[in-house]
Amino acid sequence: MTNDDGILSPGLLALSEAVSDLGELLIVAPSFQQTGMGRSFPQGESIGIIEEKILMINDDPTKSYGVYGSPAQAVAYGILELSHRKPDLCLCGINYGENLGLSLTCSGTLGAAFEAHSQGIKALAFSIPTSLSKQHSESFEEIDWAPIKKVIRRILIKILKEGFPENADILNINFPELIDDSTLIKFTRQSPQNYSEFLIPPERDFKKGYELKTEKRINPNDTPINSDIYAMKYEKAVSITPLKWDLSFDLKDKSWEKDLNQKEAE
């Protein structure tokens, strides 16, 4: 169990509560807010410090661990130093902020899932919509977790019975703002567009720091019907996107290889 919002995030607590009776939990998360860290492995004297925490999971005091480091580092330390065996699954979230479209590699939540996959562990990433101004904050919004927990349990119970969907390494799961018993669950593809885009900065003094601002800009004409963004924004459905972490493809045009091996072309 991990996240990118920090060990004290209500989202991590809700995720842990949703599945606490379904298996043995090992909760290892960054000590502090780590949104947008991707799968980074920053360096520094404090990196790798691990602090024991006690979280109340369904009124049960549960030993947990806060790691000075990124979400991916929390996963690595958890697997290598804190787990007495190879974990069966890695659950990441529940993240404050959607992880949709081309933003996935920026996400610390997905970064944790990518790290788990690199160590042979299937992973699930869970995210909810949050205003952009709150996504890097430790001032967490009040959320009704009950309907979200119900969906998470339904997903986990099916996986524990039947395993992961064929060919999937990671499941990227995004919840709409409002969920009830009528909310549909859709299997989707990653949208080929950004869910939020960086804005051009105003004229400024380059000698002073400046954080790039983002804005949600969705063009419905560029949003495929079977995509994660379409399911979330227009169908108000839970989006489950199976991810295969192979970024390569077979290049059918063999002339590239032939031409690049023509030494005289230099």
N, C-alpha and C positions, 0 to 999 in steps of 0.2 A: 504494500500500500504506500503510495507516494503522491506528490503533487508538485506544483511550482509556486503556490501561494504561501507556503510555509507550514510548519508543523502545527501551528495553532489555528489554521484555517477551518471555519465551520464546514466547508465543502469536504475536506478530508475526514472530518468527524462524521458527517452524514454518510459518506461512502463506506466508512468502516462500520457504522451502525447497520447499514443496509445488508451487509454480508457477514456479520460477525459470527453467525451460527452456521455458516456454510463451510467453514474451514478454519485452519490455524492462521491467524493474522500476524504478519511482521510489518509494523508501521515504521517506515524510515523516510523522512522528508527533509527538505532544506530547513535550516533554522530560521531563515528569513525569506521575505518575498523575493522570488526569482523569476517573475514573469518575463517572457521574451528571451530567455537564455538558450533556447534551442537545445542541442546536444553538446553544448560547450563544456570544456574542462578547464576552467580558470585556475591559475596558480597563485600561491601566496602562503605566508606563514600560518595563517589560520585555517587554510583549506584542510579538510579531513578531521577537524575537531568534531567529536561526537558527544552529544549530551543526552543523558537519559531524561525522558519526560514521562509523566503519568497522565494519560488521557482517559476520560470517563466515557467508555463505549457502552451504551445501553446500561448505564449505572454500574458498570464493572470497571474498576481501576485497571488500566491496561498499559504495560510498559511499552514505550515508544521511543524513537530516537530522532533527535534533530541533528542534522549534519551541516557543518559550515561548508557550503559548496553549492553547485548547481543541481537541478533535479537529476540530471544524468549521473552526476557524481554521487548523489544520495543513493541511487539505484546500485551503482557499482560497489560502494562501501557496504550497502546492505547485503548484497549477494556474497561478496568476498569475505566479509568480517562478521556479519551479524546473523547470518542464516546458518542453521545447522545442517541444512540440505538444500539442494537446488529447488527454488520455489516453483510451484506449478503454474502460477499466473502472476502477472504484475498489473495491478489496478492503479490508474493514475487519475487524480482529480479529487473531488468534482471541481473543475476549474471555473473561476469567475472570469468569463469571457469566452465567446465562441471561438472555435478553431475550425475554420472552413476555408475551402478554396486553396489559393496559393500561399496562405499564411502558415501552413502546417510546419514547415521547417524552422520557422521562427519560434514556435511554441515550446516553452519549457515542459509543458505537460506531454506533448508528443515527443520531445527530446528524451524524457524519461522512458517512454514506451520504446523508442528506437534503441536506447541503451539496453533495455531488457531483452529486446529481440536479438541484439548482437551477441548476447550471452545465452541464446537458445531458449528464451522464455517468451511465450505468447503474452500479449499485452492488450489492455483496453484503456482508452482515454475517454474521460467523461467531461463535458463542458456545458455551461449554461450561459445565456446571454447576460451581459453586463455592460453598462455604459463605459465608453472608452476611458473616461476620466477616472474610473474606479479600478481599472484592470491592473494597475501597478501599485495599488494601495493596500494597506493592511487594515483599512477601515471598511469592513465587509458589510455588504447589504443584507438586510433581513430577507430570508428565502423560506418559502413553505417547501420543505424537503420531502414531505410524505409521498406525494405522487411520483416524484423522481425516484425515491427509494424503491417503490413498487416496480417500476420499469427495470431498474438495475437488478433487482432480485430475479425478475422474470428472465432477463438475459443470462445472468450467471447460472441459474438453475439449469437452463437449457444447455449451456456450455459444459457444465459439470457432468451432465448426463450423456451428451453426444459429442463433445469436443468442439473445436473451432470450425467455422465454415471452411470448406475445402479451399486450399491455396491462400488463405488469409494469414498474415503474420500479426497484424494489429487491427483492432476495431476502433475506429474513431467515431465516438458517439456524441451527438450534440442535441440538447433538449431545447424546445421552443419556450417562449416566455410563459405561456399558460399550458398546463397539462391537466387532463382529467381522464376518466375512463374511456372517453370517446376519441382520445388522441391517437392517431395512427403512428405506426412504426414503419419507416421506409428504409430499404437498403438502397444506397445511393453511390454515385461516383464522385470523386473529388472534382469540384468545379474548376475550370481553367481560367479563373479570374481571381483577383484580390477581393476579399470581403471588405477590407478597409485599405485606403491608399494614403501614402505620405503626401503631405502638402508642401508646396514650394515655400521655403522660408522667406520671411520679409527681409529687406535689406538689414544687415546687422554687422556688428563688429566681430570679425573672425578671431580676435584675441579672447573673446568671451565665449563660454560654453552655451550651447543651444540644443535642446531636445526637439527632434523632429515631431511634428504633430500629425495625427492621422484623422481620417474622416471616412465613414462608411459611404461608399458610392457603388450602388448596384444598378447595372443596366439590365432590365428584364430581357431585352433582346439578345444579350450575350450570356444568358443563364440557361444552360441545358435543363430540360424538364426533369431528367433523372439525377440531377446533381444535388450535393449536400446543401448548397445555398438555396436552391429552389425549394427543396423540402422544408427547410427551416423558415424561410421568409414568406413563401407564397402558400404552402400547404399547411403550415403550422404543425408539422409532424416531427417526431423524433427521427433524426437522421443517423443511420449506421453505415459508415463507409468502410468496407474491408480494404485494407492496405497491404500491398505486396512490396516489401522493401528491397526490390531490385530495380534500380534506376536506369538500367540499360535496356537496349532492344537490339534486335538483329538488323543491321543495315543491309537492305536488299540490293542497293546500288553498289555493285562490286567494282565499279570504275574508280571509286575513291581510293581503294586499296591498290589497285593496279597503277593509277597515275602517281600516287605518292611513293611508289617503289621504283619509278623511273628516275634514276639518279641524274641523268643528263638534263632533266628539267630544272636543276638548280642553276 
